[in-house]
Amino acid sequence: MYFAAMAMGAEMSTGLPAYTHLRRRRQSVSLLLSGMEAVYHKKAVGLVHFRFEGMKDLLDSLESLQKSGDTCTALLVSQCFNDQKQLMAEFRFTWTFRQR
């Protein structure tokens, strides 16, 4: 699998929970992907699955945004696994949230 396709799936697994949470709360917040790091462990062949387990970190960051009313960042991690549950890659995304 091409690395950019994996990066896009990983980005979606961290960005979509943030977007969904903000939409539900009807907050006017801009989302900006301000940094990305990736570590590839194995070549991914076939179907892959992404796991994002950082909801607590995300919610803590958004809570601090609501209190400060300005800008905050969150480092969110997504892991990519194949069908045999082997770790293919890890992605670290820095998201910046700014109150509009």
Secondary structure, 3 states (H helix, E strand, C coil): CCHHHHHHHHHHHHHHHHHHHHHHHCCCEEEEEEEEEEEECCCCCCCEEEEECCHHHHHHHHHHHHHHCCEEEEEEEEEEEECCCCEEEEEEEEEEEEEC
